[in-house]
Amino acid sequence: MAKDNDSTNPRPVVRFLTDKTIEKIVSEAREILCRLGVEINNDEILSMLHDHGATVDRKKSLVLFKDGIIDRALKTTPRSFKLYDVLGNQTHDFSGYGVHFTPGSAALNILDGVTQQIRKPVTADYVKYAMIVSQLRNIASQSTAFIPADVHERISDSYRLYLSLLYCEKPVVTGAFTIEAVGVMKELQLAVRGSEEKLAQQPLTVFSCCPTSPLKWSDVTSQNVVDCARASIPVEFISMPLSGFMAPVTLIGTLIQHTAETLSGIVISQLVNPGAPILYGGSPAIFDIRYETTPMGAIGTQMIDCAYNEVGKYLGMPTQAYISLSDAKQLDAQAGLESSMGATLAALAGINNISGPGMLDFESCQSLEKLVLDNEICGMVLRLVEGIQPKEDFPSLPRFEELLAEKHLLISEHTQKYLKEELCLPGPVIDRANRTRWQEEGGLTLLERANREIDKLMGSYVPSRLSGSVQADLRKIMLREAHACGMTNLPDISI
């Protein structure tokens, strides 16, 4: 395991690529952009790229980039940016090797905590999720984690953000499946921030924008990039090549394609608004030909994630990945194995925004029970990347003199001072009792402990401190959109 160059902070890190290999990957990706090009199904963007010197075939919606365009975009892309909660407090610093966890996003299903059956989520599920996330100390932001099925699909994007802003103060990782939704979601953020200038100064959300593999941008997703860049709303680019299916089978080949697709999005963003904040992200996967699935918990998928993060850092950009999640269908050993391995590798690689906690079933299902377990995994991983540093350990003789004299150090001043920051002590979801005590306390299973923790968090929830007037403005905007879709009212929220 390699070490960070900063000798004063020996943070453990992991690397899969040499700088020479990264240089070759970037060079190959640039050649693909310039010689094979990218299909972009958006007339405005085609015109913009043509005006900046790209070769554009409008009949094919094909753009051949030029090295100069790519170089200009790389020069203006910010090396970092910060996120802020609904109250304007800084919560994130996307720079260096700092890591932050956020739940996986936009699942179609939820794993019911009572029946343990997968079903469509509704508003009450989302509110419960937001109330729980607000109290998970190792999850730095919320995401629009799943799509409530009890509202019209035309407002499902803005409705999720609306609920997040009402019930949890943390910033939001989100996205939109339509062009129109971005405008409404910006309006919701402006209701919180008060002005476009304040929103640009204190970003509240990160929008996921996804090219289509191989080498294509749809009208909707490319326009989302443009609209976010104009408003200085941060974007995470989510390229999704599939090794052996919609990308070369080799991990290097997949990385070349991922780099090309991500660079194309960065160019669009930076031409619209030089300096617009971005995360060099993605959700690639290997393709398991045996089952025709895209396993997010596969070691090959996790290696690609960590490696493209190295490419992003080499280019001087903050990074993101969908990685600390599982393909399991239940909260079982596979879910713990894949999620913990992914979270550990991601943090050691220094991925700045790690998306995935709570997610199951190939990014299609959220589980609140898994989310509270993953919160503990994240806590362990965050302690891991702090590394090992001396804390009044030299000279050691006084400590051992005390130990020999007292026969223990349980109440030592040194123990009391450093116990909580040195030793990672997880919450009750993780069983650390001996067998006798475990049996005396009910012999609870992992699922039962997770359910108990959820009940506890629901009981201790403190409503958002967002002002009543802002909350009223949010409801007014959302009710207007609901009426436009033929809904007489918003769903009743009952937990």
Sequence and secondary structure as in RCSB ss.txt:
>XXXX:A:sequence
MAKDNDSTNPRPVVRFLTDKTIEKIVSEAREILCRLGVEINNDEILSMLHDHGATVDRKKSLVLFKDGIIDRALK
TTPRSFKLYDVLGNQTHDFSGYGVHFTPGSAALNILDGVTQQIRKPVTADYVKYAMIVSQLRNIASQSTAFIPAD
VHERISDSYRLYLSLLYCEKPVVTGAFTIEAVGVMKELQLAVRGSEEKLAQQPLTVFSCCPTSPLKWSDVTSQNV
VDCARASIPVEFISMPLSGFMAPVTLIGTLIQHTAETLSGIVISQLVNPGAPILYGGSPAIFDIRYETTPMGAIG
TQMIDCAYNEVGKYLGMPTQAYISLSDAKQLDAQAGLESSMGATLAALAGINNISGPGMLDFESCQSLEKLVLDN
EICGMVLRLVEGIQPKEDFPSLPRFEELLAEKHLLISEHTQKYLKEELCLPGPVIDRANRTRWQEEGGLTLLERA
NREIDKLMGSYVPSRLSGSVQADLRKIMLREAHACGMTNLPDISI
>XXXX:A:secstr
 EE S TTS  EE  S  HHHHHHHHHHHHHHHHHT EEE  HHHHHHHHHTT EEETTTTEEE  HHHHHHHHH
HS S EEEE TTS EEEEE TT  EEE    BSEEE TTT  EE   HHHHHHHHHHHTT TT  SEE  B  TT
S GGGHHHHHHHHHHHH  S EEEE SSHHHHHHHHHHHHHHHSSHHHHHHS  EEEEE  BTTTEE HHHHHHH
HHHHHTT  EEEEE  EETTTB SSHHHHHHHHHHHHHHHHHHHHHHSTT  EEEEE  EE BTTTTB  TTSHH
HHHHHHHHHHHHHHTT  BEEE S    SSSSHHHHHHHHHHHHHHHHHT SEEE TTEETTTTEE HHHHHHHH
HHHHHHHHHHH    SS SS HHHHHHHHHHS  TT HHHHHHHHHHS    TTS  S HHHHHHTT   HHHHH
HHHHHHHHHH     S HHHHHHHHHHHHHHHHHTT SS      
